[in-house]
């Protein structure tokens, strides 16, 4: 049994467990498991038509990795992207799909990825002249700054100024 097979099995088992846990709300009854329409219980945030609700901006903020973990997370994402390229070249599409999902999960933990998506969305909204939505997106980008290490620059700053600004 190779490591790739073991990894694929673990990811598949994890997916099955997550799927079962999402179908099993706190009450312990399966979603839609009852015979009477009133007995159907939806998970919080689930839509009535059964489609998955899009995560809100606030819910995305709760899933970010701590700033100290971001370098390792980004390194892992880059490694997985290389593995994804290899899997596609070898036409191992099952492994490629799992790698794609793993990369997606890692990116959801990175505030820089969300910031990039929001900047792209802002450009599109301004081009369309949807200024109300553009303002909301701009505000989301401002909120997102507190989660990005490059904006967490509070503290004592020291500098070496040999001539103290004199010419």
C-alpha positions in Angstrom: 0.0 0.0 0.0 1.7 3.2 -1.1 1.5 6.6 0.7 -0.7 8.0 -2.1 -3.2 5.2 -1.7 -3.2 5.7 2.0 -3.6 9.4 1.6 -6.5 8.9 -0.9 -8.2 6.5 1.5 -7.8 8.9 4.4 -9.1 11.9 2.4 -12.1 9.8 1.2 -12.9 8.6 4.7 -12.6 12.2 6.0 -15.0 13.3 3.2 -17.5 10.6 4.2 -17.3 11.6 7.9 -17.7 15.3 7.1 -20.7 14.5 4.8 -22.3 12.4 7.5 -21.7 15.1 10.1 -23.3 17.8 8.0 -26.4 15.6 7.5 -26.7 14.9 11.2 -27.8 18.0 13.0 -27.6 18.4 16.8 -31.0 16.6 17.1 -29.5 13.4 15.8 -32.0 13.0 12.9 -30.9 12.8 9.3 -31.8 15.8 7.2 -35.0 14.9 5.3 -35.1 11.5 7.1 -38.7 11.7 8.3 -41.8 10.8 6.3 -43.9 13.8 7.2 -42.7 17.2 5.7 -42.8 18.8 9.1 -40.2 16.2 10.3 -37.6 17.4 7.9 -34.8 19.2 9.6 -32.4 21.5 7.7 -29.0 22.2 8.9 -28.4 25.9 10.0 -27.8 28.0 6.9 -29.1 25.4 4.5 -31.4 26.6 1.7 -34.9 25.1 1.3 -34.2 23.9 -2.2 -31.3 21.8 -0.9 -28.6 23.8 -2.5 -25.6 24.7 -0.4 -25.7 28.3 0.9 -22.7 30.4 -0.1 -20.6 31.2 2.9 -20.8 34.8 4.1 -17.9 37.1 4.4 -18.1 36.9 8.2 -18.1 33.1 8.2 -14.9 33.2 6.0 -13.2 35.4 8.6 -13.7 32.9 11.3 -11.8 30.2 9.5 -8.5 32.0 8.9 -5.3 30.4 10.2 -3.2 32.4 12.7 -0.6 34.7 11.2 2.2 32.6 12.5 0.8 29.6 10.6 0.5 31.3 7.2 4.0 30.7 5.9 3.7 26.9 6.5 0.2 27.0 5.0 1.3 28.7 1.9 4.3 26.4 1.5 2.0 23.4 1.8 -0.4 24.9 -0.8 2.5 25.4 -3.2 3.6 21.8 -2.7 0.1 20.6 -3.3 -0.2 22.7 -6.5 3.0 21.0 -7.8 1.5 17.6 -6.9 -1.7 18.7 -8.7 0.2 19.5 -11.9 2.0 16.1 -11.7 -1.3 14.3 -11.2 -2.8 16.1 -14.2 0.2 15.3 -16.4 -0.1 11.6 -15.3 -3.8 11.8 -16.0 -4.6 10.7 -12.4 -7.8 12.7 -12.2 -9.1 11.2 -9.0 -5.9 12.3 -7.2 -6.0 15.6 -9.0 -9.6 16.2 -7.7 -8.6 15.4 -4.1 -5.5 17.7 -4.4 -7.7 20.4 -5.8 -10.1 20.1 -2.8 -7.1 20.1 -0.4 -5.7 23.3 -2.0 -9.2 24.9 -1.8 -9.4 24.1 1.9 -5.9 25.6 2.5 -6.8 28.7 0.5 -9.9 29.3 2.6 -7.6 29.6 5.6 -5.4 32.3 3.9 -6.6 35.9 4.1 -4.4 36.9 1.2 -6.3 34.6 -1.1 -9.6 36.1 -0.1 -8.1 39.6 -0.5 -7.0 38.7 -4.0 -10.5 37.5 -4.9 -12.1 40.7 -3.4 -9.7 42.9 -5.3 -10.7 41.2 -8.6 -14.4 41.5 -7.7 -13.9 45.2 -6.9 -12.4 45.8 -10.3 -15.3 44.0 -12.1 -17.9 45.9 -10.0 -16.3 49.3 -10.8 -16.1 48.4 -14.5 -19.9 47.6 -14.4 -20.5 50.8 -12.4 -22.1 48.9 -9.6 -20.8 51.4 -7.0 -23.0 50.2 -4.1 -21.6 46.6 -4.3 -18.1 48.0 -5.0 -18.3 50.0 -1.7 -19.3 46.9 0.2 -16.4 45.0 -1.3 -14.0 47.9 -0.5 -15.2 47.8 3.1 -14.7 44.0 3.2 -11.1 44.6 2.0 -10.6 47.1 4.8 -11.9 44.6 7.4 -9.7 41.9 5.9 -6.5 44.0 6.6 -6.5 43.1 10.2 -6.0 39.5 9.3 -3.1 40.0 7.0 0.4 40.1 8.6 1.7 42.9 6.3 -0.8 45.3 7.9 -0.1 44.2 11.5 2.7 46.7 12.0 1.8 48.2 15.4 4.6 48.6 17.9 7.9 50.5 18.4 9.7 51.3 15.2 13.4 52.1 15.2 15.4 53.5 12.4 19.0 54.3 11.6 19.1 57.9 10.5 22.8 58.9 10.2 22.3 62.6 9.5 18.9 62.9 11.2 17.3 64.2 8.0 19.8 67.0 7.6 21.2 67.5 4.1 
